[in-house]
Every structure is written in C-alpha cells, then in structure tokens.
Amino acid sequence: MTTTRHRVAARMIAAVGALSLLAACSGNGGGGSGGDASSYPDQNITIVVPFSAGGPTDTVTRMIAEPMAAKLGGKIVVQNVEGAGGTVGAGEVSQADPDGYTVLMHHIGMSTAPALYKNLDYKPLEDFKMVGLVTEVPMTVVARKDFAPATLQDLVAHVKANADKVTLANAGIGAASHLCGLLFQTAAGVKLQEVPYQGTGPALTDLVGGQVDFMCDQTTNTSGQIAAGKVKAYAVTTPERVKSLPDLPTTAEAGLSQLQVSVWHGLYVPADTPDEIIQKLSEALKVALADQGVIDQMAKLGTAPVPAEDATPQAHRAKLEEQLGTWAKIIADAGVTVS
C-alpha cells in the first residue's frame, strides 16, 4: 500500500518543475538519510500548505521558504494539499515519516479542528511537534465594491434587515475566514447565508466579481485589493490599526468590539521527529523571519514576523494549547460541527 510519505514525495517530484521555489544551496537532492540529524538535510524538504495556492497561508510559506532553505543548506518545495478546512493536508503530514523532510505550515485552524470535526484523524498536541510560530495576520471585513453599507455599523444594520438575502463567503469550514465569519455573526446577533469555497483565492475572486456580498479575509490576501479599490473595506479585526492600511479603522473603533481575531501561523512536523532536526528547522525559521526581504514583504501585506522568542517549539506549543481551549468554547457556543 502506498504510504502518505510516498504520496507527498510523488507530489513533490511532480511539482519541482512547475514550482521552482527551490533555494538552490548545497544539498544534493538525492537519497534520504532518514532521521539522521547530522547530515540533515540531504534531500528536498517539502513544506505542505493545507490550503489552495495563492491564499494567505501559501503566501506566507513562500516568503520564508527560500531563506530557510539557504540557512539549512538544502532545498525546499512548497506543496499545496487542500481540502476540509486544512485537515486533509494536516492529516497527511501527521502520518508522514518523522525525518524532517515533510513539514506542515498551518494557521489558527490547527487549534479549531478538534472542536469542529467529529471524526478528526489526528490530535494536534499528540501527533505533531511544533517548530515555531511565524506570524500573526490581522483580518479585514471586506465587501464587493458596490455593496450598499458604507460603514461597519451600516453593515451590521443591513445584514440584520436582510439576513435571508445577504451572502457571507468563506474559504471552507474551519478556514480562518469561516471562523471570523462565525465571530461576526455572533457579534452582530444574526445568522447569515454562508457560501463556502475551496480556498480563500476563489472566494475573494468571486467577491471582487460581485458574486457574493462580503467576507472576512487576512490582510495578506486583501491589502492589494483594498489599495486598488477592488473591494470595499470596513475594518481590521485587531486592537490596533494596520500600518499598511492606516485609514482602515479597527472593529472596536467601528463599533463592533466583540469581533477581534488574528490568524497565527506555525510550522509542524510529525510527532516522532528527532529534536535535533526540529532545532535545525527552528533556527532556520528564525533566520528567515529576520530576513529584511521577508520583513518588507510581510509589511506590505499588513503583518510582521513574530519575535525570535516566539519562533521556538516551546512558545509555539504554549500558543496552541491556549488556543485549543479558547476556540473549543467559541465553536461549542456557535453549535458548528462537521461530521
């Protein structure tokens, strides 16, 4: 039977020619060394993104892949394995060989999946080890540019009066946009018609095209569309304004203080991965997050790398533990589950 590791490897080989996101350093790209930390890495490393290409998590991953690879002295391929709110890709990585050659980039969805999915086939704290946090991305409330409400308070009044007509897009159950949408509905005291997509990219494309009314999405995905005037922006979902969008009020300033959420990202490996390999990955992550090019790219998209002390397995695990508890209550109160 074909193993998960083999499936991931097959995807990686097929993707090499098309992706070219290979930081060509000193690795030989050849045969594996298993979990031997002394020679790690001596083949390509795959970072699995459990969401569609072009989405926010994919964007962040591609920013850090090249400087990480340069530090490791190897090559990194970014591979998208989307489906079921990120649980398909995460499930595959949880079953991959624990040798450091299959890494997962996931966001806040790692902390929400156990509460959302009744039959989740992995346990975040037991089936993974954490490498380090990467960034916390603010979210924005945006609408098609010709949507009638002018302010966030206008939006709340409008959706309450037209709950059976307004469409709220998201990137699928468990995606960050879905979670933010749940919080919006709770804060506004309304239940809306949700339109799930297979990824944030297609959801935002339809929003720009006017096929849906509004959505929550990360600044890494919306900043360019907001600046270009292709969508109407109401607020950013963090306590402070975003430097790249200085005129966009916070949800608190706009009258909906209950809607506050940011989307944190982190790197994971299968649970039995040797600590020496995890340490190498964590050190490479710190180097990538200190890279001026990465800092500049993130700033343009309304976010920033986490401090070096948060790009560690310890800080990452503490964040995950805290968020698992927080979201379990929110999701239970919303009454949302997936079989």
C-alpha beads as a LAMMPS data file, in Angstrom:
LAMMPS data file: protein, C-alpha beads

339 atoms
338 bonds

1 atom types
1 bond types

-500.0 500.0 xlo xhi
-500.0 500.0 ylo yhi
-500.0 500.0 zlo zhi

Masses

1 110.0

Atoms # bond

1 1 1 0.000 0.000 0.000
2 1 1 1.249 3.468 -0.879
3 1 1 2.186 5.384 2.263
4 1 1 1.388 9.014 2.953
5 1 1 5.083 9.842 2.752
6 1 1 5.220 8.315 -0.727
7 1 1 2.156 10.287 -1.812
8 1 1 3.709 13.512 -0.589
9 1 1 7.003 12.638 -2.233
10 1 1 5.249 11.915 -5.520
11 1 1 3.557 15.288 -5.398
12 1 1 6.876 16.923 -4.600
13 1 1 8.627 15.349 -7.589
14 1 1 5.795 16.355 -9.894
15 1 1 5.883 19.894 -8.551
16 1 1 9.616 20.551 -8.856
17 1 1 9.474 21.568 -12.494
18 1 1 6.461 23.841 -12.047
19 1 1 7.126 25.452 -8.722
20 1 1 10.793 26.381 -8.911
21 1 1 10.608 27.565 -5.335
22 1 1 13.917 25.911 -4.715
23 1 1 16.555 27.741 -2.809
24 1 1 19.473 26.161 -4.575
25 1 1 22.051 25.686 -1.927
26 1 1 24.446 22.870 -1.144
27 1 1 22.057 19.921 -0.688
28 1 1 22.447 17.076 -3.146
29 1 1 18.684 16.464 -3.551
30 1 1 19.376 12.741 -3.601
31 1 1 18.745 9.761 -1.385
32 1 1 17.442 10.168 2.137
33 1 1 19.149 9.853 5.438
34 1 1 16.010 9.019 7.443
35 1 1 16.109 10.743 10.812
36 1 1 19.882 11.272 10.857
37 1 1 20.252 14.812 12.200
38 1 1 23.979 15.035 11.485
39 1 1 23.506 15.006 7.706
40 1 1 20.114 16.734 7.637
41 1 1 19.074 17.867 5.129
42 1 1 20.487 15.784 2.292
43 1 1 17.346 15.770 0.141
44 1 1 14.496 18.129 -0.702
45 1 1 12.266 19.278 2.142
46 1 1 8.556 19.603 1.406
47 1 1 6.512 22.196 3.275
48 1 1 2.878 21.161 2.938
49 1 1 0.349 24.000 2.867
50 1 1 -3.120 22.547 3.557
51 1 1 -4.845 25.295 1.576
52 1 1 -5.005 26.447 -2.027
53 1 1 -2.155 28.099 -3.891
54 1 1 -2.286 31.875 -3.780
55 1 1 -4.071 32.035 -0.441
56 1 1 -2.703 33.769 2.675
57 1 1 -1.045 30.716 4.251
58 1 1 0.534 29.803 0.924
59 1 1 1.821 33.372 0.539
60 1 1 3.448 33.390 3.982
61 1 1 5.032 29.978 3.357
62 1 1 6.616 31.046 0.092
63 1 1 8.044 34.145 1.745
64 1 1 10.054 32.143 4.263
65 1 1 10.913 29.056 2.183
66 1 1 13.941 30.431 0.359
67 1 1 15.763 31.987 3.343
68 1 1 15.013 28.865 5.405
69 1 1 16.496 26.676 2.690
70 1 1 19.568 28.882 2.453
71 1 1 20.183 28.510 6.184
72 1 1 19.635 24.740 6.085
73 1 1 21.854 24.263 3.061
74 1 1 19.183 22.324 1.200
75 1 1 16.151 22.789 -0.993
76 1 1 12.516 23.451 -0.090
77 1 1 9.443 22.729 -2.196
78 1 1 6.070 24.198 -1.207
79 1 1 3.226 21.764 -1.868
80 1 1 -0.494 22.565 -1.613
81 1 1 -2.658 19.706 -0.289
82 1 1 -6.025 21.379 0.222
83 1 1 -9.371 20.142 1.492
84 1 1 -11.680 20.018 4.519
85 1 1 -10.522 23.241 6.141
86 1 1 -6.874 22.206 6.168
87 1 1 -7.445 18.789 7.764
88 1 1 -6.516 16.762 4.673
89 1 1 -3.011 18.192 4.401
90 1 1 -2.504 18.189 8.166
91 1 1 -3.623 14.558 8.350
92 1 1 -1.140 13.542 5.686
93 1 1 1.750 15.222 7.449
94 1 1 0.791 13.625 10.767
95 1 1 1.306 10.216 9.116
96 1 1 4.466 11.105 7.185
97 1 1 7.891 9.730 8.051
98 1 1 9.265 11.673 11.049
99 1 1 12.552 12.558 9.387
100 1 1 12.190 16.318 8.889
101 1 1 11.553 16.109 5.160
102 1 1 7.793 16.663 5.410
103 1 1 6.834 19.845 7.278
104 1 1 3.418 21.441 7.735
105 1 1 2.592 25.137 7.660
106 1 1 -0.772 25.638 9.341
107 1 1 -2.685 28.537 10.787
108 1 1 -5.259 29.031 13.537
109 1 1 -7.189 26.102 12.054
110 1 1 -4.887 23.687 13.884
111 1 1 -6.488 24.877 17.128
112 1 1 -10.076 24.798 15.883
113 1 1 -10.200 21.482 14.025
114 1 1 -10.679 19.263 17.128
115 1 1 -13.808 21.217 18.070
116 1 1 -15.143 21.446 14.512
117 1 1 -14.571 17.913 13.205
118 1 1 -16.203 14.983 14.973
119 1 1 -14.017 12.392 13.243
120 1 1 -10.675 14.153 13.036
121 1 1 -7.966 11.547 12.429
122 1 1 -5.169 13.381 14.251
123 1 1 -4.618 15.114 17.597
124 1 1 -2.667 18.378 17.339
125 1 1 -0.742 18.032 20.602
126 1 1 -0.054 14.305 20.279
127 1 1 0.562 13.721 16.575
128 1 1 2.771 16.733 15.887
129 1 1 5.773 18.507 17.307
130 1 1 5.933 22.270 16.956
131 1 1 8.809 24.069 15.196
132 1 1 7.882 27.687 15.883
133 1 1 5.374 30.450 15.244
134 1 1 5.742 32.507 12.072
135 1 1 3.361 35.460 12.049
136 1 1 0.015 36.719 13.307
137 1 1 -2.025 38.146 10.450
138 1 1 -4.871 40.627 11.020
139 1 1 -8.157 40.039 9.245
140 1 1 -10.318 42.536 7.420
141 1 1 -14.046 42.757 6.849
142 1 1 -14.472 43.444 3.130
143 1 1 -17.348 43.525 0.647
144 1 1 -17.956 43.804 -3.056
145 1 1 -17.187 47.365 -4.000
146 1 1 -20.804 48.255 -4.880
147 1 1 -22.280 46.830 -1.657
148 1 1 -24.607 49.436 -0.139
149 1 1 -23.435 49.692 3.515
150 1 1 -20.846 52.443 3.932
151 1 1 -19.540 51.645 7.437
152 1 1 -19.255 48.597 9.686
153 1 1 -22.260 49.749 11.708
154 1 1 -24.185 50.179 8.463
155 1 1 -23.141 46.659 7.506
156 1 1 -24.452 45.217 10.772
157 1 1 -27.786 47.023 10.333
158 1 1 -28.035 45.922 6.713
159 1 1 -27.362 42.225 7.345
160 1 1 -29.851 42.180 10.220
161 1 1 -32.542 43.614 7.949
162 1 1 -31.641 41.335 5.023
163 1 1 -30.361 38.146 6.671
164 1 1 -32.087 35.895 4.134
165 1 1 -30.568 37.754 1.179
166 1 1 -27.004 38.646 2.187
167 1 1 -24.252 36.162 1.292
168 1 1 -21.186 35.687 3.503
169 1 1 -18.296 33.977 1.701
170 1 1 -15.570 31.882 3.288
171 1 1 -12.752 29.568 2.275
172 1 1 -14.440 26.452 3.673
173 1 1 -15.419 25.024 7.050
174 1 1 -12.630 25.586 9.543
175 1 1 -10.794 28.141 7.429
176 1 1 -9.812 31.419 9.078
177 1 1 -12.409 33.282 7.031
178 1 1 -15.092 30.871 8.273
179 1 1 -14.046 31.365 11.905
180 1 1 -14.029 35.142 11.547
181 1 1 -17.430 34.923 9.889
182 1 1 -18.767 32.964 12.856
183 1 1 -17.497 35.640 15.216
184 1 1 -19.051 38.371 13.068
185 1 1 -22.453 36.684 13.161
186 1 1 -22.208 36.198 16.928
187 1 1 -21.163 39.803 17.485
188 1 1 -23.878 41.134 15.165
189 1 1 -26.549 38.786 16.531
190 1 1 -27.526 37.427 13.132
191 1 1 -27.461 34.181 11.156
192 1 1 -26.469 34.589 7.512
193 1 1 -26.351 32.504 4.356
194 1 1 -22.754 31.290 4.147
195 1 1 -21.096 30.419 0.829
196 1 1 -18.075 28.129 1.291
197 1 1 -15.316 27.926 -1.322
198 1 1 -12.331 25.650 -1.849
199 1 1 -9.855 28.240 -0.655
200 1 1 -9.596 31.950 0.011
201 1 1 -8.374 32.750 -3.508
202 1 1 -11.581 31.730 -5.305
203 1 1 -13.731 33.273 -2.551
204 1 1 -12.029 36.648 -2.940
205 1 1 -12.174 36.359 -6.729
206 1 1 -15.953 35.991 -6.579
207 1 1 -16.186 38.853 -4.084
208 1 1 -14.274 41.121 -6.465
209 1 1 -16.541 39.895 -9.256
210 1 1 -19.679 40.701 -7.272
211 1 1 -20.968 37.127 -6.984
212 1 1 -21.053 37.308 -3.144
213 1 1 -21.621 40.193 -0.764
214 1 1 -18.934 40.190 1.916
215 1 1 -16.399 38.143 3.858
216 1 1 -13.579 38.201 6.396
217 1 1 -10.117 37.647 4.978
218 1 1 -6.498 38.081 6.018
219 1 1 -4.602 41.238 5.156
220 1 1 -2.072 39.096 3.285
221 1 1 -4.875 38.464 0.798
222 1 1 -6.845 41.718 0.858
223 1 1 -4.330 44.567 1.167
224 1 1 -3.694 44.732 -2.560
225 1 1 -7.384 44.536 -3.423
226 1 1 -8.220 47.252 -0.885
227 1 1 -5.458 49.551 -2.183
228 1 1 -6.635 49.018 -5.755
229 1 1 -10.231 49.846 -4.858
230 1 1 -11.486 46.437 -5.972
231 1 1 -13.286 45.770 -2.681
232 1 1 -14.948 47.896 -0.012
233 1 1 -13.162 47.619 3.344
234 1 1 -14.919 48.192 6.673
235 1 1 -12.471 47.356 9.450
236 1 1 -9.444 45.413 10.617
237 1 1 -10.030 42.810 13.332
238 1 1 -7.146 43.683 15.652
239 1 1 -6.869 46.105 18.597
240 1 1 -4.592 48.446 16.627
241 1 1 -4.703 49.735 13.074
242 1 1 -2.514 48.131 10.437
243 1 1 0.375 50.253 9.159
244 1 1 -0.209 49.276 5.537
245 1 1 -3.907 50.279 5.832
246 1 1 -3.725 53.366 8.087
247 1 1 -7.176 54.703 7.141
248 1 1 -8.969 51.446 7.964
249 1 1 -10.484 51.552 11.469
250 1 1 -10.340 48.695 13.931
251 1 1 -13.553 46.816 14.647
252 1 1 -13.612 48.458 18.090
253 1 1 -13.341 51.915 16.531
254 1 1 -16.039 50.981 14.044
255 1 1 -18.487 49.872 16.722
256 1 1 -18.112 46.078 16.852
257 1 1 -15.503 45.467 19.549
258 1 1 -16.573 41.816 20.015
259 1 1 -15.090 40.983 16.616
260 1 1 -11.362 40.643 17.262
261 1 1 -9.270 37.855 15.785
262 1 1 -5.851 37.403 14.191
263 1 1 -4.619 34.407 12.257
264 1 1 -1.407 32.944 13.651
265 1 1 0.736 30.590 11.596
266 1 1 3.253 27.973 12.667
267 1 1 5.392 25.109 11.377
268 1 1 4.831 21.487 12.459
269 1 1 6.484 18.094 11.941
270 1 1 5.297 14.554 12.742
271 1 1 5.475 13.706 16.442
272 1 1 8.474 11.347 16.365
273 1 1 10.769 13.746 14.512
274 1 1 14.132 13.971 16.354
275 1 1 14.587 17.097 18.462
276 1 1 17.927 17.794 16.746
277 1 1 16.152 18.123 13.405
278 1 1 13.421 20.284 14.905
279 1 1 16.096 22.555 16.324
280 1 1 17.682 22.944 12.880
281 1 1 14.303 23.838 11.397
282 1 1 13.584 26.297 14.196
283 1 1 16.939 28.027 13.752
284 1 1 16.322 28.286 10.013
285 1 1 12.892 29.764 10.719
286 1 1 14.419 32.434 12.961
287 1 1 16.879 33.354 10.216
288 1 1 14.048 33.619 7.678
289 1 1 11.956 35.824 9.969
290 1 1 14.911 38.163 10.481
291 1 1 15.489 38.467 6.725
292 1 1 14.854 42.052 5.614
293 1 1 13.200 40.897 2.423
294 1 1 10.695 38.818 4.403
295 1 1 10.068 41.684 6.822
296 1 1 9.418 44.076 3.935
297 1 1 7.121 41.657 2.120
298 1 1 5.083 41.000 5.242
299 1 1 4.821 44.721 5.992
300 1 1 3.283 45.342 2.572
301 1 1 0.642 42.751 3.421
302 1 1 -0.218 44.193 6.807
303 1 1 1.660 41.780 9.034
304 1 1 5.095 41.141 10.559
305 1 1 7.237 38.191 11.680
306 1 1 6.841 37.084 15.284
307 1 1 9.684 37.950 17.687
308 1 1 12.556 35.450 17.725
309 1 1 11.484 34.083 21.115
310 1 1 8.149 33.012 19.607
311 1 1 9.765 31.161 16.693
312 1 1 10.505 28.258 19.051
313 1 1 8.875 24.899 19.749
314 1 1 8.134 25.910 23.337
315 1 1 6.360 29.174 22.518
316 1 1 4.502 27.522 19.673
317 1 1 3.205 24.687 21.857
318 1 1 2.067 27.136 24.549
319 1 1 0.155 29.141 21.926
320 1 1 -1.508 26.026 20.539
321 1 1 -2.554 24.795 23.982
322 1 1 -4.100 28.174 24.838
323 1 1 -5.903 28.480 21.512
324 1 1 -7.331 24.948 21.652
325 1 1 -9.162 25.909 24.843
326 1 1 -10.306 29.287 23.557
327 1 1 -11.786 28.016 20.300
328 1 1 -13.394 24.920 21.826
329 1 1 -15.742 27.205 23.756
330 1 1 -16.409 29.588 20.859
331 1 1 -17.248 26.763 18.455
332 1 1 -19.380 24.929 21.021
333 1 1 -21.345 28.130 21.650
334 1 1 -21.844 28.566 17.888
335 1 1 -23.072 24.986 17.575
336 1 1 -20.992 24.291 14.449
337 1 1 -19.630 20.787 13.820
338 1 1 -18.597 18.747 10.801
339 1 1 -19.142 15.012 10.592

Bonds

1 1 1 2
2 1 2 3
3 1 3 4
4 1 4 5
5 1 5 6
6 1 6 7
7 1 7 8
8 1 8 9
9 1 9 10
10 1 10 11
11 1 11 12
12 1 12 13
13 1 13 14
14 1 14 15
15 1 15 16
16 1 16 17
17 1 17 18
18 1 18 19
19 1 19 20
20 1 20 21
21 1 21 22
22 1 22 23
23 1 23 24
24 1 24 25
25 1 25 26
26 1 26 27
27 1 27 28
28 1 28 29
29 1 29 30
30 1 30 31
31 1 31 32
32 1 32 33
33 1 33 34
34 1 34 35
35 1 35 36
36 1 36 37
37 1 37 38
38 1 38 39
39 1 39 40
40 1 40 41
41 1 41 42
42 1 42 43
43 1 43 44
44 1 44 45
45 1 45 46
46 1 46 47
47 1 47 48
48 1 48 49
49 1 49 50
50 1 50 51
51 1 51 52
52 1 52 53
53 1 53 54
54 1 54 55
55 1 55 56
56 1 56 57
57 1 57 58
58 1 58 59
59 1 59 60
60 1 60 61
61 1 61 62
62 1 62 63
63 1 63 64
64 1 64 65
65 1 65 66
66 1 66 67
67 1 67 68
68 1 68 69
69 1 69 70
70 1 70 71
71 1 71 72
72 1 72 73
73 1 73 74
74 1 74 75
75 1 75 76
76 1 76 77
77 1 77 78
78 1 78 79
79 1 79 80
80 1 80 81
81 1 81 82
82 1 82 83
83 1 83 84
84 1 84 85
85 1 85 86
86 1 86 87
87 1 87 88
88 1 88 89
89 1 89 90
90 1 90 91
91 1 91 92
92 1 92 93
93 1 93 94
94 1 94 95
95 1 95 96
96 1 96 97
97 1 97 98
98 1 98 99
99 1 99 100
100 1 100 101
101 1 101 102
102 1 102 103
103 1 103 104
104 1 104 105
105 1 105 106
106 1 106 107
107 1 107 108
108 1 108 109
109 1 109 110
110 1 110 111
111 1 111 112
112 1 112 113
113 1 113 114
114 1 114 115
115 1 115 116
116 1 116 117
117 1 117 118
118 1 118 119
119 1 119 120
120 1 120 121
121 1 121 122
122 1 122 123
123 1 123 124
124 1 124 125
125 1 125 126
126 1 126 127
127 1 127 128
128 1 128 129
129 1 129 130
130 1 130 131
131 1 131 132
132 1 132 133
133 1 133 134
134 1 134 135
135 1 135 136
136 1 136 137
137 1 137 138
138 1 138 139
139 1 139 140
140 1 140 141
141 1 141 142
142 1 142 143
143 1 143 144
144 1 144 145
145 1 145 146
146 1 146 147
147 1 147 148
148 1 148 149
149 1 149 150
150 1 150 151
151 1 151 152
152 1 152 153
153 1 153 154
154 1 154 155
155 1 155 156
156 1 156 157
157 1 157 158
158 1 158 159
159 1 159 160
160 1 160 161
161 1 161 162
162 1 162 163
163 1 163 164
164 1 164 165
165 1 165 166
166 1 166 167
167 1 167 168
168 1 168 169
169 1 169 170
170 1 170 171
171 1 171 172
172 1 172 173
173 1 173 174
174 1 174 175
175 1 175 176
176 1 176 177
177 1 177 178
178 1 178 179
179 1 179 180
180 1 180 181
181 1 181 182
182 1 182 183
183 1 183 184
184 1 184 185
185 1 185 186
186 1 186 187
187 1 187 188
188 1 188 189
189 1 189 190
190 1 190 191
191 1 191 192
192 1 192 193
193 1 193 194
194 1 194 195
195 1 195 196
196 1 196 197
197 1 197 198
198 1 198 199
199 1 199 200
200 1 200 201
201 1 201 202
202 1 202 203
203 1 203 204
204 1 204 205
205 1 205 206
206 1 206 207
207 1 207 208
208 1 208 209
209 1 209 210
210 1 210 211
211 1 211 212
212 1 212 213
213 1 213 214
214 1 214 215
215 1 215 216
216 1 216 217
217 1 217 218
218 1 218 219
219 1 219 220
220 1 220 221
221 1 221 222
222 1 222 223
223 1 223 224
224 1 224 225
225 1 225 226
226 1 226 227
227 1 227 228
228 1 228 229
229 1 229 230
230 1 230 231
231 1 231 232
232 1 232 233
233 1 233 234
234 1 234 235
235 1 235 236
236 1 236 237
237 1 237 238
238 1 238 239
239 1 239 240
240 1 240 241
241 1 241 242
242 1 242 243
243 1 243 244
244 1 244 245
245 1 245 246
246 1 246 247
247 1 247 248
248 1 248 249
249 1 249 250
250 1 250 251
251 1 251 252
252 1 252 253
253 1 253 254
254 1 254 255
255 1 255 256
256 1 256 257
257 1 257 258
258 1 258 259
259 1 259 260
260 1 260 261
261 1 261 262
262 1 262 263
263 1 263 264
264 1 264 265
265 1 265 266
266 1 266 267
267 1 267 268
268 1 268 269
269 1 269 270
270 1 270 271
271 1 271 272
272 1 272 273
273 1 273 274
274 1 274 275
275 1 275 276
276 1 276 277
277 1 277 278
278 1 278 279
279 1 279 280
280 1 280 281
281 1 281 282
282 1 282 283
283 1 283 284
284 1 284 285
285 1 285 286
286 1 286 287
287 1 287 288
288 1 288 289
289 1 289 290
290 1 290 291
291 1 291 292
292 1 292 293
293 1 293 294
294 1 294 295
295 1 295 296
296 1 296 297
297 1 297 298
298 1 298 299
299 1 299 300
300 1 300 301
301 1 301 302
302 1 302 303
303 1 303 304
304 1 304 305
305 1 305 306
306 1 306 307
307 1 307 308
308 1 308 309
309 1 309 310
310 1 310 311
311 1 311 312
312 1 312 313
313 1 313 314
314 1 314 315
315 1 315 316
316 1 316 317
317 1 317 318
318 1 318 319
319 1 319 320
320 1 320 321
321 1 321 322
322 1 322 323
323 1 323 324
324 1 324 325
325 1 325 326
326 1 326 327
327 1 327 328
328 1 328 329
329 1 329 330
330 1 330 331
331 1 331 332
332 1 332 333
333 1 333 334
334 1 334 335
335 1 335 336
336 1 336 337
337 1 337 338
338 1 338 339
